[in-house]
Amino acid sequence: MLAVIISILIVLVIILVALKSWATRTAQPTKYVWHQYPGASFFHEPPIPRQGTPDGTVVFVGNTTKTEDCHGFCEQDPKCLGYTHVGNTGTELANQCYFFRKYGHRVVNSADGYNSAWKIPYDG
């Protein structure tokens, strides 16, 4: 009797694992709408160059001269909710990409050479 119960439980576990695997393969990838803010920054206060915040909500990603690179990096990172790219501003922050991992940031200032965007998921 015990052997029959164990056999049934094993079969049920195998079925559940197979269903989970099937659901993962057939799930639609997450789609996003990008809200672009050319000439805008999400920084509440300027960051220390090439550093994120201690709480991890702002992350320094790397140096790049192109907003498109920063956008692409964010698109590939599931934890990235938005970014600010600082272009060739002639400042210590020039040509740097920062990710935001919390939606609490907002467009706080307009500045030449800054470009920002939010990655908003949708069921489209």
C-alpha positions in Angstrom: 0.0 0.0 0.0 2.8 2.4 0.9 4.6 1.6 -2.3 1.5 2.5 -4.3 1.1 5.9 -2.5 4.8 6.7 -3.1 4.4 5.7 -6.8 1.4 8.0 -7.2 3.2 10.9 -5.5 6.2 10.4 -7.8 4.0 10.5 -10.9 2.3 13.7 -9.6 5.7 15.4 -9.1 6.8 14.4 -12.6 3.5 15.8 -14.1 3.9 19.1 -12.1 7.5 19.5 -13.2 6.6 18.8 -16.9 3.7 21.3 -16.7 6.0 24.0 -15.2 8.5 23.4 -17.9 5.9 23.6 -20.6 4.4 26.8 -19.2 7.9 28.4 -19.0 8.6 27.6 -22.7 5.2 28.9 -23.9 5.0 32.1 -21.8 5.1 35.3 -23.7 8.1 37.5 -23.2 7.5 40.7 -21.3 6.8 43.6 -23.5 7.6 47.2 -22.6 6.6 50.7 -23.5 9.4 53.2 -23.2 8.6 56.7 -21.9 11.5 58.9 -23.3 12.6 62.1 -21.7 15.2 63.8 -24.0 17.1 66.5 -22.2 16.0 65.4 -18.8 17.6 63.7 -15.7 16.1 61.4 -13.1 18.7 62.4 -10.5 17.3 64.1 -7.4 20.9 65.2 -6.8 23.9 64.6 -8.9 25.5 61.3 -8.2 29.1 60.7 -7.3 30.7 60.0 -10.7 30.9 56.3 -11.6 29.1 55.3 -8.4 25.5 54.2 -7.6 23.6 54.9 -4.4 24.3 52.9 -1.3 20.7 51.5 -1.3 21.1 50.2 -4.9 18.2 52.1 -6.4 20.6 54.0 -8.7 23.4 51.9 -10.3 26.3 53.1 -12.3 26.4 50.8 -15.4 29.4 52.1 -17.3 30.9 54.6 -19.7 29.3 55.1 -23.1 29.0 58.0 -25.5 25.6 56.8 -26.8 22.2 57.0 -25.2 21.2 54.0 -27.4 23.8 51.8 -25.6 22.4 52.8 -22.2 18.9 52.1 -23.5 20.0 48.7 -24.8 21.7 47.7 -21.5 18.5 48.6 -19.6 16.4 46.7 -22.0 18.4 43.6 -21.3 18.4 43.9 -17.5 15.2 42.8 -15.8 16.0 44.8 -12.7 16.4 48.1 -14.7 13.2 50.2 -14.6 14.8 53.2 -16.3 18.0 55.0 -17.0 19.7 58.4 -17.3 22.5 58.7 -19.9 24.8 61.7 -19.5 26.3 62.6 -22.8 29.4 64.7 -23.6 28.6 67.5 -21.1 32.2 68.4 -20.2 31.6 67.5 -16.6 32.7 64.6 -14.3 29.5 62.8 -15.3 30.1 62.9 -19.0 29.5 59.8 -21.1 28.0 57.7 -18.2 25.0 55.4 -17.9 23.0 55.0 -14.7 20.1 52.6 -14.1 17.2 53.2 -11.8 15.7 50.2 -9.9 12.8 52.0 -8.3 10.0 54.1 -9.8 10.2 56.7 -7.1 12.5 58.9 -9.3 10.9 61.5 -11.5 12.1 64.0 -14.1 13.7 66.6 -11.9 15.6 68.8 -14.2 16.3 69.6 -17.8 19.9 69.6 -18.8 21.6 69.6 -22.2 23.3 66.2 -22.8 21.0 64.2 -20.5 18.6 61.6 -21.8 16.3 59.5 -19.7 13.6 56.8 -20.1 11.3 54.6 -18.1 10.7 50.9 -19.0 7.0 50.2 -18.4 5.8 46.6 -18.8 2.4 46.0 -20.5 0.3 43.0 -21.6 0.1 43.9 -25.3 
